[in-house]
């Protein structure tokens, strides 16, 4: 992930750089590397992207700590999608 973070930092366009950091943060959160995910999320320059990635990090952490929440959150997701 260090390579990915370095590569993202080399992206000149701030919007694309923010997207890259957000994608890295999501990947790290899904690997349960929450501290590193927060660092990557903090480098997102777009506030809404930073917020949405931070919510995903919190969700992944919550699911790891409380696996019984998975069914509840998945049901909520289905309701939001109209399914």
Buried (B, 14 or more C-beta within 10 A) or exposed (E): BEEBBEEBEEBEEEEEBBBBBBBBBBBBBEEEBBEBBBBBBEBBEBEEBBEBBBEBBEEBBEBEEEEEBEEEEEEEEEEEEEE
